[in-house]
Amino acid sequence: MTAAGLRERLRQYALLMRLHRPIGILLLLWPTLWALWIAGEGRPDPFVVAVFVAGVVLMRSAGCVINDYADRRFDPYVARTRDRPLAAGRVSPREALALFVVLCLLAFLLVLQLNRLTVLLAFVAAALAVVYPFTKRWTHLPQVVLGLAFGWSVPMAFAAQTGAVPPVAWTLLLANVLWSTAYDTFYAMVDRPDDLRIGVRSTAILFGNWDRLAVGLLQAGFLVLLAAAGLQAGLGVAYGAGLAVAAALMAYEQWLVRRREPEACFRAFVHNGWVGAAVFAGIALDYALAGTSRGLG
């Protein structure tokens, strides 16, 4: 293979891993950072943080690859996905599977640097990543499974940082399931006409005309659970301010999708990167201010 040919193969693999669309990395990264900062009481182990950040990139990439492999017979019939490397025939199914295995092995090598409990939890994370893409064939709730897959880094982060998984970790995990279901419903609203035609299931189809109300209730539940997690972790006013900003951002998303236009629904989905950032900013600032207060005292 020529150098130009190799560069093109690598470019197609990068497209398959969706490295040109970092929103998926952010939506997986923010809950991971929430958990690491709370588990580390504002001062998480830098090595653990580095392992998790790298793991997020690898596992999100692996998730995209296995998702496109699972959907390779559907994607050519969906306007948004027909030009993906697998759907367009620029990458073969065998190549995709090989890439998925390599990415998972690299992620596993990373997690082996951590404690035994984290390694055991990593097997659950891998299973969720494999199962999720296929759930849209037999349930209208694949977004819930996605929430578990994206949120499983939360108990893993607590395990890596503290050696245990306390109740606050499960509260954060459940909050992430509600949040992921909400924002991925926006994403599914983009494809709803195509999905109805080809028989793919989603919460957007399940909710129907009640989609905005259902997403609003999921967002409200997300905020309530985050508030409960804040109480469990002893977080204060700065964290509450972060949640208030997140609530305002989600209200804006509801306004964006008021006419259910596909482009607006996709913008609302991507906008959730700011929601995750607002929550993290509240957590980090709360611990920073608490540390300053202790120093002054």
C-alpha positions as CSV (number, residue, x, y, z in Angstrom):
1,M,0.0,0.0,0.0
2,T,1.3,3.4,-0.9
3,A,1.7,6.2,1.6
4,A,-1.3,8.0,0.0
5,G,-3.3,4.8,0.2
6,L,-2.4,4.4,3.9
7,R,-3.3,7.9,4.7
8,E,-6.7,7.4,3.1
9,R,-7.3,4.2,5.0
10,L,-6.5,6.0,8.3
11,R,-8.8,8.9,7.3
12,Q,-11.7,6.4,6.7
13,Y,-11.0,4.8,10.1
14,A,-11.0,8.2,11.8
15,L,-14.4,8.9,10.1
16,L,-15.7,5.6,11.2
17,M,-14.6,6.4,14.8
18,R,-16.3,9.8,14.4
19,L,-13.2,11.6,15.6
20,H,-14.4,14.6,13.4
21,R,-17.5,14.8,15.7
22,P,-16.2,15.2,19.2
23,I,-19.7,15.8,20.8
24,G,-19.9,12.0,21.6
25,I,-16.6,12.2,23.4
26,L,-17.8,15.2,25.5
27,L,-21.1,13.5,26.4
28,L,-19.2,10.5,27.7
29,L,-16.4,12.6,29.3
30,W,-18.5,15.0,31.3
31,P,-20.2,12.4,33.6
32,T,-16.7,10.7,34.0
33,L,-15.2,14.0,35.2
34,W,-18.2,14.7,37.5
35,A,-17.6,11.3,39.1
36,L,-13.8,11.7,39.3
37,W,-14.0,15.1,41.0
38,I,-16.6,14.0,43.5
39,A,-14.8,10.8,44.3
40,G,-11.5,12.7,44.7
41,E,-13.2,15.5,46.7
42,G,-12.0,18.1,44.1
43,R,-8.5,16.6,43.9
44,P,-8.6,13.4,41.8
45,D,-5.5,11.4,41.1
46,P,-4.0,13.0,37.9
47,F,-2.9,9.5,36.7
48,V,-6.5,8.2,37.1
49,V,-7.9,11.2,35.3
50,A,-5.4,10.7,32.4
51,V,-6.4,7.0,32.1
52,F,-10.1,7.8,32.1
53,V,-9.8,10.6,29.5
54,A,-7.8,8.3,27.2
55,G,-10.3,5.5,27.9
56,V,-13.3,7.8,27.1
57,V,-11.8,8.6,23.6
58,L,-11.0,4.9,22.9
59,M,-14.4,3.5,24.1
60,R,-16.4,6.2,22.4
61,S,-14.5,5.4,19.2
62,A,-15.1,1.7,19.6
63,G,-18.8,2.3,20.3
64,C,-19.1,4.3,17.0
65,V,-17.4,1.5,15.1
66,I,-19.6,-1.3,16.5
67,N,-22.7,0.9,16.1
68,D,-22.0,1.3,12.4
69,Y,-21.2,-2.4,12.0
70,A,-24.5,-3.3,13.6
71,D,-26.4,-0.7,11.4
72,R,-24.5,-1.4,8.2
73,R,-27.7,-2.6,6.5
74,F,-29.8,0.3,7.8
75,D,-27.5,3.3,7.3
76,P,-27.6,3.3,3.5
77,Y,-31.3,4.1,3.7
78,V,-31.0,7.0,6.3
79,A,-30.2,10.4,4.9
80,R,-28.0,11.4,7.8
81,T,-25.9,8.2,7.8
82,R,-25.7,7.0,4.2
83,D,-22.3,8.5,3.6
84,R,-20.6,6.8,6.7
85,P,-17.6,4.7,5.7
86,L,-19.3,1.3,6.2
87,A,-22.6,2.3,4.7
88,A,-20.8,3.7,1.6
89,G,-18.6,0.7,1.3
90,R,-15.3,2.5,1.9
91,V,-14.5,0.3,4.9
92,S,-15.4,-3.4,5.0
93,P,-17.2,-5.1,7.9
94,R,-14.1,-7.2,8.6
95,E,-12.0,-4.0,8.9
96,A,-14.6,-2.5,11.2
97,L,-14.6,-5.5,13.5
98,A,-10.8,-5.6,13.6
99,L,-10.7,-1.9,14.4
100,F,-13.3,-2.4,17.2
101,V,-11.2,-5.2,18.7
102,V,-8.0,-3.1,18.6
103,L,-9.7,-0.1,20.3
104,C,-11.2,-2.3,23.0
105,L,-7.8,-4.0,23.7
106,L,-6.1,-0.6,24.0
107,A,-8.8,0.5,26.4
108,F,-8.4,-2.7,28.4
109,L,-4.6,-2.2,28.6
110,L,-5.4,1.2,30.2
111,V,-7.8,-0.1,32.7
112,L,-5.3,-2.8,33.8
113,Q,-3.3,0.0,35.3
114,L,-6.1,0.5,37.8
115,N,-7.4,-1.6,40.7
116,R,-9.2,-5.0,40.5
117,L,-12.7,-3.6,41.1
118,T,-12.3,-1.1,38.2
119,V,-11.1,-3.9,35.9
120,L,-14.2,-6.0,36.8
121,L,-16.5,-3.1,36.2
122,A,-14.8,-2.6,32.8
123,F,-16.2,-5.9,31.6
124,V,-19.7,-4.6,32.2
125,A,-18.8,-1.4,30.2
126,A,-17.6,-3.5,27.3
127,A,-20.7,-5.6,27.3
128,L,-22.9,-2.5,27.3
129,A,-20.9,-1.1,24.4
130,V,-21.5,-4.2,22.3
131,V,-25.1,-4.7,23.2
132,Y,-26.4,-1.2,22.7
133,P,-26.3,-1.0,18.9
134,F,-28.5,-4.0,18.6
135,T,-31.2,-3.0,21.1
136,K,-32.9,-0.7,18.6
137,R,-34.1,-3.9,16.8
138,W,-36.2,-5.2,19.7
139,T,-37.0,-2.3,22.0
140,H,-38.1,1.3,21.7
141,L,-35.7,2.1,24.6
142,P,-32.2,1.9,23.1
143,Q,-31.5,5.4,24.5
144,V,-31.8,3.9,28.0
145,V,-29.2,1.3,27.2
146,L,-27.0,4.1,25.8
147,G,-27.4,6.0,29.1
148,L,-26.2,2.9,31.0
149,A,-23.3,2.5,28.5
150,F,-22.3,6.2,28.7
151,G,-22.8,6.4,32.5
152,W,-21.0,3.2,33.5
153,S,-17.8,5.2,33.7
154,V,-19.3,6.8,36.8
155,P,-19.0,3.7,39.1
156,M,-15.7,2.9,37.4
157,A,-14.4,6.3,38.3
158,F,-15.4,5.9,42.0
159,A,-13.9,2.4,42.0
160,A,-10.6,3.7,40.6
161,Q,-10.4,6.7,42.9
162,T,-11.7,5.2,46.2
163,G,-11.7,1.4,45.8
164,A,-15.5,1.4,46.3
165,V,-18.8,2.4,44.7
166,P,-20.8,4.5,47.2
167,P,-24.5,5.4,46.9
168,V,-23.7,8.8,45.3
169,A,-22.2,6.9,42.3
170,W,-25.4,5.1,41.6
171,T,-27.4,8.4,41.9
172,L,-25.1,10.0,39.3
173,L,-25.4,6.9,37.1
174,L,-29.2,7.1,37.2
175,A,-29.0,10.8,36.5
176,N,-26.9,10.1,33.5
177,V,-29.4,7.5,32.2
178,L,-32.1,10.1,32.2
179,W,-29.9,12.8,30.7
180,S,-28.7,10.5,27.9
181,T,-32.2,9.3,27.1
182,A,-33.3,13.0,26.9
183,Y,-30.5,14.2,24.5
184,D,-30.5,11.0,22.4
185,T,-34.2,11.4,21.9
186,F,-33.5,14.7,20.3
187,Y,-31.0,12.8,18.1
188,A,-33.6,10.2,17.3
189,M,-36.1,12.9,16.3
190,V,-33.8,13.8,13.5
191,D,-34.1,10.3,12.0
192,R,-37.7,9.5,13.0
193,P,-39.2,9.5,9.4
194,D,-36.4,7.2,8.1
195,D,-36.5,4.9,11.2
196,L,-40.3,4.5,10.9
197,R,-39.8,3.5,7.2
198,I,-37.0,0.9,7.8
199,G,-38.3,-0.5,11.1
200,V,-35.7,0.9,13.6
201,R,-37.0,1.7,17.1
202,S,-36.3,4.6,19.4
203,T,-37.8,6.7,22.2
204,A,-38.6,9.4,19.6
205,I,-41.0,6.9,18.0
206,L,-42.3,5.6,21.3
207,F,-43.0,9.1,22.6
208,G,-44.6,10.3,19.4
209,N,-46.3,13.7,19.7
210,W,-45.5,13.6,23.5
211,D,-41.7,13.7,22.7
212,R,-41.0,17.2,24.0
213,L,-43.0,16.6,27.2
214,A,-41.3,13.3,27.8
215,V,-37.8,14.9,27.2
216,G,-38.8,17.7,29.6
217,L,-39.7,15.3,32.3
218,L,-36.5,13.4,31.8
219,Q,-34.5,16.6,32.0
220,A,-36.3,17.5,35.2
221,G,-35.6,14.1,36.7
222,F,-32.0,14.5,35.7
223,L,-31.7,17.8,37.6
224,V,-33.5,16.3,40.7
225,L,-31.1,13.4,40.8
226,L,-28.1,15.7,40.4
227,A,-29.4,17.8,43.3
228,A,-29.7,14.6,45.4
229,A,-26.2,13.6,44.4
230,G,-25.0,17.1,45.5
231,L,-26.6,16.5,48.9
232,Q,-25.0,13.1,49.2
233,A,-21.6,14.6,48.4
234,G,-22.0,17.7,50.6
235,L,-21.8,20.1,47.6
236,G,-23.0,23.7,48.1
237,V,-24.0,26.9,46.4
238,A,-21.6,26.9,43.5
239,Y,-22.8,23.4,42.5
240,G,-26.4,24.7,42.8
241,A,-25.5,27.5,40.4
242,G,-24.1,25.0,38.0
243,L,-27.4,23.1,38.0
244,A,-29.3,26.4,37.5
245,V,-27.2,27.1,34.4
246,A,-27.8,23.5,33.2
247,A,-31.5,24.0,33.7
248,A,-31.5,27.2,31.6
249,L,-29.5,25.5,28.9
250,M,-32.1,22.7,28.7
251,A,-35.0,25.2,28.6
252,Y,-33.3,26.7,25.6
253,E,-33.1,23.2,24.0
254,Q,-36.9,22.9,24.4
255,W,-37.3,26.2,22.6
256,L,-35.0,25.0,19.8
257,V,-37.1,21.9,19.1
258,R,-40.5,23.6,19.4
259,R,-41.2,22.9,15.7
260,R,-39.4,19.5,15.6
261,E,-37.2,20.5,12.6
262,P,-34.5,17.9,12.1
263,E,-31.7,20.5,12.0
264,A,-32.9,22.1,15.2
265,C,-33.2,18.7,16.9
266,F,-29.6,17.9,16.0
267,R,-28.5,21.3,17.4
268,A,-30.4,20.6,20.6
269,F,-28.5,17.3,20.9
270,V,-25.1,18.8,20.3
271,H,-26.0,21.6,22.8
272,N,-25.9,19.1,25.6
273,G,-22.1,19.4,25.6
274,W,-22.7,22.7,27.4
275,V,-25.1,21.2,29.9
276,G,-22.4,18.7,31.0
277,A,-19.8,21.5,31.1
278,A,-22.1,23.6,33.4
279,V,-22.5,20.7,35.8
280,F,-18.8,20.0,35.9
281,A,-18.0,23.7,36.4
282,G,-20.3,23.8,39.4
283,I,-18.7,20.7,40.9
284,A,-15.1,22.0,40.3
285,L,-15.9,25.5,41.6
286,D,-17.6,24.2,44.7
287,Y,-14.6,22.1,45.7
288,A,-12.2,24.9,44.8
289,L,-14.1,27.4,47.0
290,A,-14.3,24.9,49.8
291,G,-10.6,24.3,49.6
292,T,-10.0,28.1,49.7
293,S,-12.2,28.5,52.7
294,R,-10.3,25.7,54.5
295,G,-7.1,27.4,53.6
296,L,-8.2,30.7,55.0
297,G,-9.5,29.1,58.1
